[in-house]
């Protein structure tokens, strides 16, 4: 098989949560442990940082990886989902895993893993850990796929755990309350390993504290030790005034990034205190402390390949896409869209059926014109249903069967002073970036 055939095999032969939903999610670590044993426990050959949470995992993981790269480390980065190419999930110092490695891994290991019938994520996690070991990374930033306690990334013992926040998402798998979801995500807390909690709620804080106490894990709540004193969106960058590092310019835009930035900086302080931050062969050439952090924030997309976070695709008219896809994410996106100054706003919108569709759509700006659509995904809600729900909420627009057609219609109407937004689902953004940019 060539690379594309191998990807098709992975997407169709192994159950993939992103495509089929709950039937692609396998609870338990049996397959993961079997794969780990088969490959010789590769995750033990590098240090790791483990990141869980409902929102902000990707932004935090990529930014921490970018900072560590700037510090002189060889950094692995494992995230999901991918937007355009499978190889986005597994990177070393920003470079995607080689096509040949993916092909050889599947070709050489099929005899072992096919009888296990692993999920897509179980298999790709095993591939990532083996790749990072083979590539001799110093440290890997590992994003949890779903939940935490039973997520197949949870076989690692990291040097630092991070839980960004908790909100109601994936309730059919993680639980119907904030407390239940927090219990699942707190499952990444390991004995003696420091943990940073980005945002806590009255319902979730006691759970994190109890789990940390049980594991004798030092716990830090980022909100109790705020590093970000002020955050302001200016043009296409975020400007931060910070307690310990002065002024920082963030490449990742969006009002929600201020919370992420505070979580990241709190995590970085823990790494500094543990002596993991700076690594130079010649200390005399080391830049001023904090320089690496500023470079990491400013160049995170270039350093790690991150896409889809309030990504400005073009100007005149301004075209922006964002992967925010649940109610908690849209509480920020809605405010930001309402703050946009433009002549006319056009929104290409689609969503998957297992989200809080009513909650998200209630947050959509009323003054925009909508191009309701459906990603090519079994979980995606029909564009006709989304259109009907939009009409009931007083949203003006029409339905289009594909993201490409919806964007083409929006772009044909947009003029120089207008604003076009694409979002509602990661899969809508993925198809837009793949087919329209």
N, C-alpha and C positions, 0 to 999 in steps of 0.2 A: 504493500500500500504506500502511496505517496502521502504527503502531509495532509492534504485536503481529505483524502479518503480516510486517513487515520482519525481526523477530527469528526468526520461523519460517523465513523464507527463509535467513537466515544459518546457522541450526542445521541445516538440511536440504540446502541447495544446496552449502555448502562443507564439506569433510571436517573433522570436529571431534574432536580427540583425546579430549576428555573423554567423548564418547559412544561412539566406535568403536575407540579405542585406536590401535595402531601404524599402521593404515591412514589415520589422520587426521594423521599426523606426516610432514611433507615435509622431507627432509634437503637442505640447500643453501640458498643465499641468492638464487637467480636471480629468483624471483618478488618477493622483498622489494626487491631492487635495482631491478627494473622499476617496482614501485609507488612506490618512493621517487623515482625519476627523474620519473615522471608527475606527482607532487604537488610537485615543486620542492624536494626534500630538506628537508622541514619540520623534521626533527630538528636541523638546524644553526641553527635560530632560537631555541634555548633551551639552557641548561646542563642537565646530567643527572647522576644518580647511578645506577649500575647494580648490581643486587643478584642474585647467584646463590647456589646452595647446595641441599642436599637438603631440609633442614627449616629453618623459621624465617624464610624469605624474606619472607613476608607480614607477620609481626609486625614485623620490622626495617624493612621498607619503609613501613608505615603509621606507625610511631613516628617515624622520621626525617622523614617528610612532616609530621606533626603539629608537631614541633619547629620545622621550617623555616617553617611557617605562623605559628607564634607569634613567630618572629623578624621577621616582616613581609614575607615573600616571597609571591608568587603561585605556588602549587605545584601542578604536575600529578602525578598518581599513576596508574600503570598496573600492575594486578595481575591474577592469574587463579588459579583459576577464580572465577566469580561463584557466589553461593549462591542468591539469590532472583531478582535482576533483572540482565540483561546489563549495564546501565548502571553497576553496581558496579565494573566493570573499569576504567573511565576516569573520573577525577574531577579537578576543579580546586578547590583549597581545600575539599575534602571533599564538594563538590556533584557528583552524577553528571552525566555528559554529558546534554544535553537530548535528549528523544525525537525532537524535530524534526530535530536534527542527524543522528542515526542514520538516520532515514528519508530525508533529503535526500542524505546521503552515498551510500547504496545506490542510490537512484533516479537520481542524476546521474552516478554512476561505473560503473554496471553495464556500459555499452558497452565500457569499457576492461578491467575486471578479469575479466569472465566468460570471455573467451578464454584468459586465463592459468590458469584453474582453480586459484586459490589455496586454501590451507587456511584454515580458520576463523581460526586464530591469525595467519597472515600478513596476512589482510585486516583483522582488528581492530587489529593493531599499526599498520598504515598509517593506519587511522582515528584511533587515539590520537595518533600523532605529528602528523597534520594538525590535529586538534582542539587540541592543546596550542599549536601554532604560531598558529592562528587566535585562540586565547584569550589570546595574549601572556603565557604563563607565564614566570616568571623562571627556574624550575628545575623539572625533572621527576624523580621517583623512579620508575625503571623496573625492574620485576621480570622476570627471565628466565622464559620459559615452560618450557623443558625443556633441560637441559644448559647450553650457553653458547656454545661455539665456533661452532656452526651455527644457533644460535637466531636468529630473525629480529629480535630486539631488538639484536643484536650489531653493527648498523651504526653505532651511536652511538659517539662518543668522549666519555666522561663526565669530570667533574672528580674523581670518586672511584669506584672499584670495590670491591664488598664480596662476599666469598664466605663464607657463614655456616658451613657444615660439609659433610662428605662422608659418605654412607653408601650402602649398596647399595639402590638404587631405580631403577626403569626400566632394569633391566639388559639387557632385550631391545633397547634402543636406544642406551644410553650405554656399555655394556661390563659384563663380568662380574666386574671387580675394582675395588677402591677406587682403584688407580692409574689405570685406564682412565677411570673416572668423573671423577677429579680432573683429568685431562688435558682432558676436555671442558669442565668448568666453569672451568678456568684459561684457557680460550680467550677470556674476557672481559677479561683483563689487556691493557692497551693501552700503547703506548710512552710513557713518561714520566708515566703517570697513577698516582697512589698507589693501592694496594690494601690492604684490611684483610681478614685471614683470621680468622674468628670462632673456629673450632676446627680444629686440625690433628692428624693422626695420624702415626705414624712412616712409614706408607706414602705419605701425601699431602704432607707438608711439603717433601720434596726437590723434588717436582714444582712446587709453588708457587714455591719459591725459584728454581728453574731458569728458569721462565717469566718471573718478575719480572726476573731478571738479564738474560735475553735481550732484554727490552723496556726495560731501564733504568728500571723502574718501582719507586719506593720501596715496600717491603712492610713491613707491621706485622702481627704475630701478636698478636691481642687477649689470648690467654692469657699471653703474656710480659709484658704491661703491664696487669694486671688493674685495672679501674676499680671493679668490684663486689667489695666486701670481705665483705659479708654479705647474704644474701637470706632473707626469711622471709615465708611466706604467712599473712596475718592476715585472717580473715573473707573478704571478697571483693576483696582487693587484695594486691599484693606490696609489701613494705617493703624498700628497699635502703639499705645504708650504702655510700657510694662514696668513692673516694679524692679526687676533684677537685670534687665537687658536693654533698657533704654527704648528707643523707637525701633519698631520692626515693621517692615513692609511685607504684606502677605500677598502672594500671587493668587491664592484661592479667594474668590470673592463670595459675597453672600452674607447677609446679616447673621446667619447661623454660624458662620465661621468664627465669630468672637468666642462662643462657648468652646468650640473645638480648640482654638488657640490657647485658651486658658488651661484646658486639659493637657494639651501637648507640652506647654511650658512647665506645668507641674510634674509631668512625667520626666521631662528632661532634667529637672532639679534632682529627682530621685536618682537618675543615672549619674549625674555629676557627683552626688554625695557618695555613691557606691564606687566611684572611680572608673566608670565605663565610658565617659564622654570623649576624652581627647587622647589621640594616639599619634605621636610624631616620632620619626626616626631621629630628628634633630630638633630639640626643644627650642633652640635659638631661632628657628624659622617659624615657630608657632605664632599665629596671628593673635590679636587681642581676644581675650576670653569673651565669648558671646558672638564672635564674628561668624562662626559656623552655623549658629542658630539663625542668624539673620539671612545668611545665604540660603540655608535650607528652606526657610519660609518664602523667600523671594523667587526661588527657582524650582519649586517642588514639581511642577508639571514637566519641565525639561529634564529634571534629574530622575524622575520615576515614571514618567509617561501617563500621569493621571489625567483623566478626561471627565467631563460631564458635571463639574461642580461650578454652577453659574458660569459656564464657559461661553465667552463672547466669541462667536464664530465669525461674525462680520459686522461691519458698520455701514450706515447709510443705505438701507435702514439697519438698525441694530438688530442682530439675531443672537439670541442667548438660549442655551439648553441647560437643564439641570435634572439630575437623577432623583431628586426628592420624590418619594412615592408613598408616604403614609401621612396620617393626620399630623403627627408631631413635626414632620418635615415641612408640611404645607402651612403650618402656623407661622413659620418664618418666611417661606416663599410668598405667601399671600401678602404679608406686610411689605415685602420688598417690591413685589409687582405693583402694589398700590402706590409706592413711593416713586416709581419710574415716571419721569417727565417725558412725554412724547405727544405727537399729534394723534395717532391712533394706535391701539394695542391689538395685536392678533395673537391668539394662543392656539397652538396645535396640541391637543390633549387626548390622551388615552390612559386607561388604567386596567389593572388586572382584577379579576372578580373576587379574589380572596383577601383584598384589602378592605378597609373601612371606606367604601365608595361614597356613602352618604356623607360621612365626616369630611372627607377630602373635598368633595364637590361643593359642600356648603361654604368652603373657604375660598373658592375661586372668585376672582375679581368680577364684579358685575358690569363694569364699563367696557370690557373687552369684547371683541368678536371672536367666536370660537370655530375651530375646525376639528370637530370630534373625529377620532380615528381609532384604529385597532392595530396593535402590533401583531406580527405573525407568530403567535404563541397561543397554545391551548388554554392558558390561564387568562388570556386577555378578554375583557368584556367587549361585546359587540359594539361597534361604533353607533349602531342604531339605538341600542339601549342607552348608551352614554348620552347621545343626542336627546333622547326623550327625557332622561333625568335632568339634563341641562335646561330643557324647556320648562320643566316644572319648577326650576329654581330661577327662572327669568333670564337665563343666559342665551344670548342670541348667537346663532351659528348654524352650520350645516354638517352633515355626516359624510365622511370619505372612507372608502374601504381599506386604504393603505396609508402608511405614514408618508410615503413619497408623494402620493396624490394630495394629501392634506397640506403638506408643506409647500408644494408647488402652487396650490390655490392661495395660500396665505402670502407667499412671496409675490405672486402676481398682483395682489392688491396693495402691498406695502410700498410706500414711497419714502423719500429720504428721511423725513422726520418721524417715521413710525418705528414701532418696536414689535418684534416677533419673538415669541417664547415657545419652546418645544419641551414638553415634559408630561408629568403625571405618572410615568412608569419608566423604569430603567430600560425596558425593552423598546419603548418608543424612542428614547434618546439613542439607543444602540442602532436602531434602524436608520434614524436620521443621520448619525455620524457616518454610518457605513455607506448609505446610498445617496445622500444629499450634499455632502461636504467635500 
